[in-house]
Amino acid sequence: MLEVSRTTVREALQRLQVTGYVTTRRGRGGGTFVRTGRGPDADGMIARTLMPAWADLTDLLDFRRLVEELIARTAAERRDDRDVALIRAAVSDYESAADRYASSLADHALHHAIAKATHNARLVDLSAQARRDVSLGFDAEPYTPRVRHRALHQHPLLAEAVIAGQQEAAAQIAAEHFSLTEEMLRDLHARIELDRKEG
């Protein structure tokens, strides 16, 4: 369903377990389960309910969208020739990426280059932290062919708005672009809720 390798799924499940979103039971009838109760479990960790976890994620996605709008607007105001070269190179690398890994690296490079074009180290750090938080500690955004298709269209628009100094256009494109992750996570959440109700 997520179009990722078993190794990636295992690592993601381990991170979800450490952060308290899921619990894993071994043996017959075992598996990984979303925590729905409150209070300490056998490991002494505090279980979280699914809905507050989703509410926290919704706040994080909103925060991230607002931060990335600010970053795009500021980058459009402050970019210099070196920034422009890095942004263009990252867009080109994304367009020519042959696989998921290369796409992920180029996507990260583009957004990092735009953040660096703000010439504000705190904004660069804030962007990187928001990215890690949204992706549960991974530095890569969720990836699907649909996301790549939209990014192939949006990356050049975002890059050119920043390069041309079009501050409001850059902010608007950034907000639309970062809604991709939110849409994917909302869809995944809806499927999890449906499975829970049917199960």
C-alpha positions in Angstrom: 0.0 0.0 0.0 2.8 2.4 0.8 5.1 1.2 -1.9 8.1 0.9 0.3 10.5 -2.0 1.2 10.0 -4.3 4.2 13.1 -2.8 5.8 11.6 0.7 5.6 8.3 -0.6 7.1 10.2 -2.3 10.0 12.2 0.8 10.8 9.0 3.0 10.7 7.2 0.6 13.0 10.1 0.6 15.4 10.0 4.4 15.5 6.2 4.4 16.0 6.6 1.9 18.8 9.3 4.0 20.5 7.1 7.1 20.3 4.1 5.3 21.7 1.8 5.2 18.8 1.8 1.4 18.3 2.5 -1.7 20.4 4.0 -5.0 19.2 3.0 -8.4 20.5 4.8 -11.6 19.6 3.5 -15.1 19.2 0.2 -16.4 18.0 -2.2 -13.6 17.3 0.6 -11.1 17.6 1.5 -8.2 15.4 1.7 -4.4 15.5 -1.4 -2.6 16.8 -2.3 1.1 17.1 -2.6 2.0 20.8 -6.1 3.1 21.7 -6.0 2.9 25.5 -4.7 5.2 28.2 -2.4 4.5 31.1 0.9 2.6 31.3 1.2 -0.6 29.4 3.4 -3.6 30.3 6.5 -1.7 29.3 5.6 1.2 31.5 5.1 3.5 28.5 2.1 5.8 28.4 -0.2 4.8 25.6 -1.7 7.5 23.5 -5.1 7.6 21.9 -5.2 7.7 18.1 -7.2 10.9 17.9 -4.9 13.1 20.0 -2.0 11.7 18.0 -3.8 12.7 14.8 -4.6 16.2 16.3 -0.9 16.6 17.1 0.0 15.7 13.6 -2.5 18.1 12.1 -1.0 20.9 14.2 2.5 19.9 13.0 1.4 19.9 9.4 -0.2 23.3 9.7 2.9 24.7 11.5 5.1 23.2 8.8 3.0 24.7 6.0 3.2 28.2 7.6 7.0 27.9 8.2 7.6 26.8 4.6 5.5 29.7 3.3 7.7 32.1 5.3 10.8 30.4 4.0 9.8 30.6 0.4 8.8 34.2 0.7 12.0 35.1 2.5 14.1 33.1 0.0 12.5 35.0 -2.8 13.5 38.2 -1.2 17.1 37.3 -0.2 18.4 34.7 -2.7 21.7 35.4 -4.4 23.4 33.9 -7.5 24.9 31.0 -5.6 21.5 30.1 -4.2 20.0 30.3 -7.6 22.5 27.8 -9.0 21.9 25.4 -6.1 18.1 25.6 -6.5 18.3 25.1 -10.3 20.7 22.1 -9.9 18.3 20.4 -7.4 15.3 20.9 -9.7 17.3 19.3 -12.5 18.4 16.4 -10.3 14.8 15.8 -9.2 13.6 15.8 -12.8 16.3 13.2 -13.9 16.0 11.0 -10.7 15.9 7.4 -11.8 14.4 5.9 -8.6 12.8 6.7 -5.2 16.1 7.2 -3.4 17.4 9.7 -6.0 14.1 11.5 -5.9 14.2 11.7 -2.2 17.8 13.1 -2.2 16.9 15.7 -4.8 13.7 16.7 -3.1 15.7 17.2 0.2 18.4 19.2 -1.7 15.8 21.5 -3.3 14.0 22.4 -0.1 17.3 22.7 1.8 18.6 25.1 -0.9 15.5 27.2 -0.7 15.8 27.3 3.1 19.5 28.3 2.9 18.5 31.1 0.4 16.8 32.8 3.4 20.3 33.4 4.8 18.9 32.6 8.2 20.3 29.5 10.0 17.3 29.3 12.3 14.9 29.0 9.4 17.1 26.3 7.9 17.0 24.4 11.2 13.3 24.9 11.6 12.6 23.5 8.1 14.8 20.5 8.7 13.2 19.8 12.1 9.6 20.1 10.7 10.5 17.7 7.9 11.9 15.1 10.4 8.9 15.5 12.7 6.4 15.0 9.9 8.2 11.9 8.6 8.7 10.4 12.1 12.4 11.0 12.2 13.2 10.1 8.6 14.7 12.9 6.4 12.5 11.8 3.5 9.0 12.9 2.7 6.4 10.1 2.0 6.8 9.0 -1.6 4.3 7.7 -4.2 4.2 8.0 -8.0 1.4 10.6 -7.5 3.6 12.7 -5.2 6.4 12.6 -7.7 4.1 13.6 -10.5 2.9 16.6 -8.6 6.3 17.5 -7.5 7.6 17.4 -11.0 5.1 20.1 -11.8 5.4 22.1 -8.6 9.2 22.1 -8.0 10.0 24.2 -11.1 7.2 26.6 -10.3 8.4 27.1 -6.7 12.0 27.4 -7.8 11.3 30.0 -10.5 9.1 32.1 -8.2 12.0 32.2 -5.6 14.6 32.9 -8.3 12.4 35.7 -9.8 11.9 37.3 -6.4 8.1 36.7 -6.5 7.6 36.5 -2.8 3.9 36.0 -2.6 3.8 33.6 -5.5 6.6 31.6 -3.9 4.7 31.4 -0.6 1.5 30.3 -2.2 3.2 27.6 -4.3 5.1 26.4 -1.2 1.8 26.1 0.8 0.2 24.1 -2.1 3.3 21.9 -2.4 3.5 21.0 1.2 -0.2 20.1 1.3 0.9 16.9 -0.6 2.2 15.3 2.6 -0.9 16.3 4.5 -3.2 14.8 1.8 -1.3 11.5 1.9 -1.4 11.3 5.7 -5.1 12.2 5.8 -5.9 9.5 3.3 -3.8 7.0 5.3 -5.5 8.0 8.6 -9.0 7.6 6.9 -8.0 4.1 5.8 -6.8 3.2 9.2 -10.0 4.4 10.8 -12.1 2.5 8.3 -10.1 -0.7 9.0 -10.6 -0.2 12.7 -14.3 0.2 12.3 -14.6 -2.9 10.0 -12.3 -5.0 12.2 
